[in-house]
Amino acid sequence: EEADVVLGYDNGSTNVRLTASADNQEVNVKHSLDNTKIELTASADNQEISIDHQMDNTNIRLTASADNQEVTISQQLDANNRVAPTINNRGDISVEWERSLGDDSTLTARLK
């Protein structure tokens, strides 16, 4: 049986977690700065970063790895409607529309 070693650090705005075993090592770093959140995950097999920024009714999320990059720009149109187009490095485009139906219920439609 192999044992994992987990080390962590958290000061409120920055969180670092290192997980290691004989076969796998991974580090995850999260940092918040006002309306922007940055997350980096790295292991021997994969490295990925995501940046999420909120300003008023608009949210921009960028996710990138060596093979895939994607950006989503989400706009809250009013209290009940949100639209979010997404484009990636392969040229794929999708648009998501979310409608609040009240009582914690939503309807989401996605066009790819």
VEXSE-491694 format. One record per atom (N, C-alpha, C, O, CB): x, y, z. Coordinates in steps of 0.1 Angstrom, whole numbers, plus 5000, padded with zeros to 4 digits. Glycine has a CB too. Layout:
<nodes>
XYZ/...
</nodes>
This chain:
<nodes>
500949885000/500050005000/500950125000/501850135008/499050005012/500650224991/501450344990/500750454998/499550464999/501650384976/501550535004/501050645012/501150775005/502250804999/501750655026/500150865005/500250994999/500751095010/500451075022/498851034994/501451185005/501851295013/501151425008/501251454996/503451315013/500451495017/499751615014/500251725022/500151725034/498251585015/500651835015/501151955022/500252065017/499852075006/502651985019/499852155027/498952255023/499352385030/499952395040/497552225026/498952495023/499252635028/498052715024/497552715013/500552695023/497452795034/496352875031/496453005039/496552995051/495052805034/496453115032/496453245040/495253335036/495253455038/497753325036/494153265031/492953335028/492853365013/491953315007/492853465036/493753445008/493653474993/494453384985/494253374973/494153614991/495453304991/496253214984/496153074991/496353065003/497753264983/495952974983/495952834988/496852754979/496752754967/494452784987/497752674985/498652584978/498452444984/498452434996/500152634980/498352344975/498252214980/499152124971/499052124959/496752164979/500052044978/500951954971/500651814975/500651784987/502451994974/500351734966/500051594968/501051504962/501351524950/498551554964/501651414969/502751334963/502651184968/502251164979/504051394967/502951094959/503050954962/504250904953/504850984946/501750874959/504450774954/505550724946/505350734931/506250744924/505750574950/504050734927/503750734913/503250864907/503250884895/502650624910/502850954916/502251074911/502551194920/502651184933/500751064910/502751314914/502951434922/502051544915/502051544903/504451474922/501451624923/500551724918/500551844927/500551834939/499151674916/500651964921/500552084929/499352164924/499152174912/501852164928/498552224933/497452304929/497552434937/497752434949/496052234933/497552544929/497752684935/496452764931/496152774920/499052754930/495852824941/494652914939/494953044945/495553054956/493352844945/494653154938/494853284943/493653374939/493253374928/496253344938/493153444949/492053544947/492553684949/493253714958/490853514956/492253774939/492553914940/491353994936/491054004924/493853944931/490654044946/489454114943/488454034935/487953924940/489754254936/488154074923/487254004914/487853904905/487153844896/486454104906/489153864907/489853774898/490353654906/490853674917/491053844891/490053534900/490553414907/491453344896/491153334885/489353324911/492653294901/493553224893/493853094899/494053084911/494853304891/493752984891/494052854896/495052784886/494852784874/492752764897/496052724892/497052654884/497152514890/497352494902/498452724885/497052414881/497252274885/498352214877/498252224864/495852194884/499352154883/500452094875/500751954881/500851934893/501652184875/500951864871/501451734875/502451694864/502651764854/500251624877/502951574865/503851524854/503151514841/503751524830/504451394858/501851474841/501051454829/500351574823/500051574812/500151344831/500051674832/499151774828/499451904835/499751904847/497651734830/499352014828/499452144834/498252224829/497952234817/500852214831/497552294838/496352374834/496252494842/496552494855/495052294835/495852604836/495652734843/494252784840/493852774828/496752834840/493552834850/492352904847/492253034854/492753054865/491152814851/491753134846/491653274851/490153304850/489553294840/492553374844/489553354861/488153384862/488053524867/488453554878/487353284871/487453614859/487353754863/485853794862/485153774852/488153844854/485353854873/483953904874/483954054874/484754114882/483253844886/483154124866/483054264866/481554304863/481154274852/484054334856/480954354873/479454394871/478754264867/478754164875/479254504861/478054264856/477254154851/477954064841/477353974835/475954204845/479254084840/480054004830/481153924837/481753964847/480754104820/481253794833/482253704838/483053654826/482553614816/481653594846/484453664827/485253604817/486053494823/486753514834/486253724811/486053374817/486853264822/487653204810/487253174800/485853154827/488953204813/489953144804/490553024810/491053024821/491053254800/490552914803/491152794807/492152744797/491852744785/490052674810/493352714801/494352674791/495252564796/495752564808/495252804787/495552474787/496552364790/497452364777/497252444768/495952224793/498352274777/499252264765/498452224752/498752274741/500352154767/497352144754/496552104742/495352184740/494852184728/496251954744/494752234750/493352294749/493352434755/493952454766/492352214755/492752524748/492552664753/491052694750/490552674740/493552764747/490452764760/489052794759/488752924766/489252944777/488152684764/487853004761/487453124767/485853134767/485253104756/488053254761/485353174778/483853194779/483653334785/484253374795/483153084788/482753404778/482353534783/480853524786/480053514777/482653644772/480553534799/479153524803/478553654807/479253734814/479153424816/477353684803/476753814805/475353784812/474553724806/476653894792/475153844823/473853834830/473053944824/473254064827/473953854846/472053914816/471254014808/470254084817/470154214816/470553954797/469654014826/468754064836/468653964847/469453874848/467254094829/467653984856/467553894868/467353754864/467653664872/466453944877/466753724852/466353594849/467153524837/466953404835/464953584845/467953604830/468553554818/470053574818/470553684821/467953614805/470753474814/472253474812/472653414799/472053304796/472953414824/473553474792/474053414779/475553404780/476253494786/473553504767/476153294775/477553264776/478053194764/478053074762/477853174789/478653274754/479353214743/480753164747/481453224755/479453314731/481153054741/482452984744/483152954730/482452914721/482352864752/484452984730/485252944718/486552874723/487052914733/485553074709/486952774715/488252714719/489252714708/488952764697/487952564723/490452664710/491552664701/491252584688/491952604678/492752624707/490252494688/489952414677/488952484668/488552434657/489452274681/488452604672/487552674664/486052644668/485152694662/487752654650/485852554678/484452514682/483852634689/484552694698/484552394691/482652664686/481852774692/480552714698/479952644691/481652894682/480252754710/478952714716/478452844723/479152934727/479152594725/477052844724/476452944731/475452884741/474652794737/475653044721/475552924753/474652874764/473652984768/474153094771/475452814776/472452954770/471453044775/470852984787/470352864787/470353084764/470753054798/470253004811/469053094815/469253224815/471252994822/467953044817/466753114822/466353064835/466052954838/465553094811/466253164845/465753134858/464253114858/463553204852/466253244868/463753004863/462352984863/461653004877/460452984879/462052834859/462553054887/462053074900/462152954909/462352844903/460653134900/461952964921/462052854931/463352764929/463252644929/460852764929/464452834927/465752764925/465752674912/466552574912/466152684937/464952694903/464852614890/465352694879/465052814878/463452564888/466152634870/466652694858/466452604846/466352484847/468152734859/466352674834/466352604821/467552644814/467852764812/465052624813/468352554809/469652584802/469552524788/469352404787/470852534810/469852594778/469952554764/471352584759/471852694761/468852614755/471952484752/473252504746/473252464732/472852364728/474352414754/473752554723/473852544709/475352524706/476152604710/473252664701/475652404700/477052374696/477252374681/478352354676/477552244702/
</nodes>
